[in-house]
Amino acid sequence: MTSREPYQDAFDVPGLRGVSVDGGIQPPTQPPPRRKATIDDGMNPELVAGADFDGILGIPIIKRPSEFVIPSSIIPFSKRNRDADPDLAVGFYEMDVEFADVLINPDRFINEFRRRPLISPDCSLYRDAPLAVQIANTYKSRAIGHYYQSHGVYVIPQIRWGNRLTYTTEELPERLAFLGVEKHSIVAIGTYGCIRTADDKHEFQAGLSAMMETLEPKVVLVYGPMPEQVFGPYAHDATFKQYDDWTSRMKDR
C-alpha cells in the first residue's frame, strides 16, 4: 500500500467505510441488511401470543397433543429436503448455526412444517454455559415450539438439560429443563454425542431420571444410541422409540 491509498484493509469494516486515514474521502458503500436479532422487539413477543407460561421463569408451554404420533424416523433440519416422506419428523440435532434461520425467521417455515411432525429446536445447553444462557435457550426452544403449534404444526417438545442446575432445584426453585412441557405427553431427547465419557453418561443419566420423575412422559423419542444400562430402568415407565442418528444411517447405506 502506498501513501496515496486512503484506506487500510484491516479497518475496512461495516460502519467505517468512508472514514479516511490520511485525509482522503471515499464514498461509503451500502451497508448489508441487518439480520433480525434475538433481542429485537423484546425477545419476539409474537412467538408467545396466546401462550400459557410455566413457573416463575415464565417458560412458554408446548401443549400435550390429543394423539401421539410416532414418526418413522427423524431427519435433521439441514437435510430435510433429501426426503419428503410425511412420516418423518424434522429435528434439530445439529449445530445451532444450521437452524439459525428458524430461530430468526420462524414465519418462513410455517407452511413447510405443517406437512409432517416437528421436534422443537434443540437449542444448545452446554454444561459450562452460564445459567442465564441455559434459561434463554430453553425459553427460545419452547417459544418457537409454541409458535408453530399455534399455527397448526404437530410439535413434539425437545427436552435438553445442561448441568445439574437445569434438572435439579439446587439453584432454581424449579427444574428448568422440564418447564414448558406438560406431563404425560410425548417428548424427544437426543443422546448423540452426549454419552461418550463417564462424566457425560453421569449427567445424562441424572437428567433422564429427573425427566422421567418430573414429566412422567407416555412416549419418549430417542435420537441416537439407547444403551440398556442407561434406559433399562425406565423400560416399563414409557414407550421408548429409538432412532439412529443421521451420520450412522448414511454410513449403513
N, C-alpha and C positions, 0 to 999 in steps of 0.2 A: 504494500500500500504506500502511495506517495503522499506528500504533504498536501497535494491538491485534492485528494479524495476526502470529502467531508464526513464520511461515516465509517464506523468501525463495526464489523460484523458481530463482535461479541456483545455489543449493546443494541443491536438491531432487533428489538423485541416489540411485541404489540404494545401500543401506548407511548412508545418513544420514537416512532417514525416522525421525521420532520425536525428532530432535535439535532442541532449541529454540534460538532466537536471543535470546529475551528472557524466558526462564523458563517459557513455556507448554509444554505437552506435548500432542502429537498421537499417537494410537495408530499404530504402524508398519503399513505396508501389507505384504501378502505379496510377497516378492521374486520376480521372474520366475525360472523354472527356468534353471539354468546350462547352457549348451551344453557338450558334451564338448570339451575342448581337446586339441591335438596331444600335449601332454606328459603327459596323463593316463595312468596305468598304465605309465609308462616307454615312451613312444612306441608304444603299441598293439602289444605283442608278439604278440598273437593274429594279426596280419596276416602274420607271417613264420613261423608254426608250420610246421615241416617243410621250410622253405626251405633251399636251398644259398646260400652267400654268396660274393661275388666281391671279391677284392682285400683290401688291408689296411684299407679303409674298411668292409668287410662289407656291400656293397650286395646286397640280395636278388636272386636270379636269376629272370627270366622264361624258362621253358624254350622251346626251339625246338619248334614243333608238328610232329606226324607228317606233316601235309599243309599246304600253303599255300593258304589261302582268300583269294581276291582279291575284295573286296566290290564291288558295283556302284556304290556311291557312299559318301560319308561325311556323316553328319548330326550337327550339334553336339548335345551332351547336352541343352542347354536347349530344343532344337527337336525332340527325338526323338519326341514324341507326335504330331507332324504327319504322320508317315509310319511305318507299322508294317511296311514291307517287310523281311522277314528277311534279304534280301541286302545291306541297308545296314549299314555299320559305324557304331557310335556313337563319336564322337571328342570331344575336349575342347579344340578350337581356339577358345577364347574366354576372357574374363577369369576368373581363378580363382574369383571370388566366385560365378560362375554354376554351378560344380560343387562348391561348398563342402560340400554335403550328402553327396556321395560321399566326400570326404576325412574327414568327421566321422563319418558313419554308413554305412560301406560295406555292412553287412549288409542294409540296407534294399533294396538293388538287385540282390541276387544272382539271384533268380528272373527278374527282368526282363532282366538282361544275358545270361542263358543263351540267349535267343531269337535272338541274332544276334552277329556279331563285335564285339569291343570293343577299341578302341585305348586303351592305358593312359593315365592322366591326364597332361595336358600342363602340369605344374606350372611356373610361370614361372621362367626362369633369365635374369634381366636382367643385361646385361653389367656394369652398375655396382653390382650387388649384391655384398655380401661373399661370399667364397668359402664360408664356413660355411653361408650361406643356400642357395647353389647345391648344396652337398653334401646338405643336408637335403631340398631339393625333389627331387633325383634319387633319394634314398633313398625318399621318400614315393611317388613315381610307381612305382618298382619294387615296393615293398612291397604297394601296392594291386593292382598288376598280378598279382603272385604270388598274392595272396589270392583274387582272382577266378578265376585259372587253377586253383587248387587246389580250387575249388568248381564246376568243370565249365564255366567260361566260356571261349570261344575268345578268347584275348588276343593282340593284336599290340602289341609294345613300341613306345612312342613314344620317339624319340630327340630330345633337345633339348640343345643346347650353348649356353653363355653366352659369356663372354670366353675368351681363349686359354688361361686356366688350366684350363678344363674339357675342352679337347680336345688339350692338349699335356702334356708332362711337365716343364714349366718349374718348377712349384711342387710338384706331387704326383708320386709315383713311377709313377702310373698315369693313364690318360686317363679322368677321372671320367665324362664324358658317355656313355661306352660300357660302363661297368661294369654288371653285372646283365643283360646280353644275350648270348646265345650266338652264336657265329659261324655263318655260312651259314644264317641264318634269314630270316624276313620281318620287316620293320621299317616304321615310319611316321615321316615327318618333315613339318614344316609350313613353307611359305615365305611364307604370307600375312602381309604386314606386315613381313617380315624381310629383304627385299632392295630396299628403296626407295632408300636412299642409297648412296654409294660405300663408306662405312665398313661399312654393313650387308652389302653384297654381298661385301666382302672377308672379313669374319668368317664369313659363311655359306659361302663357297667353301672357306675354310681348314678349317672344321669338317666340311664334306661330304667333303673329301679325306681327312681323318683318320678319319672314319667308314668310308669305303669300304676304307681300308687296314687298319683295326683289326678290323672285323666281317666284311668280305667278304660282305655280305648277298646272298641269292639274289633277293629281291623287295623293292622299295622303293616304298611308297605315298607319294605327294607331294600334300599338301593345299595348294592354291594354285598360282600360276604356276610353270612349269618351263622357264625360258629356256634355249635351246640353249647359250649361252656359258657357263652355269654347269654344266649337266648333261651337255653333249655329250661331254666326255672319258670319261664312265663308261657311255656307252650300251651298250657291249658287256660290261660287267662284271656287270650285274644286269638283271632285268626291272623297268622303272620303269612305274608306273601313276599318271597324273596325275588329280586331282580338282579341279574348280572349287570355290572357297570358297562358303559358303552365301549371302553377300551378292550375289556375282556371279550365282549361279544364280537367285536371286529376281528380279534385275533383268532377266534374259533371258527370263523367263516372259511 
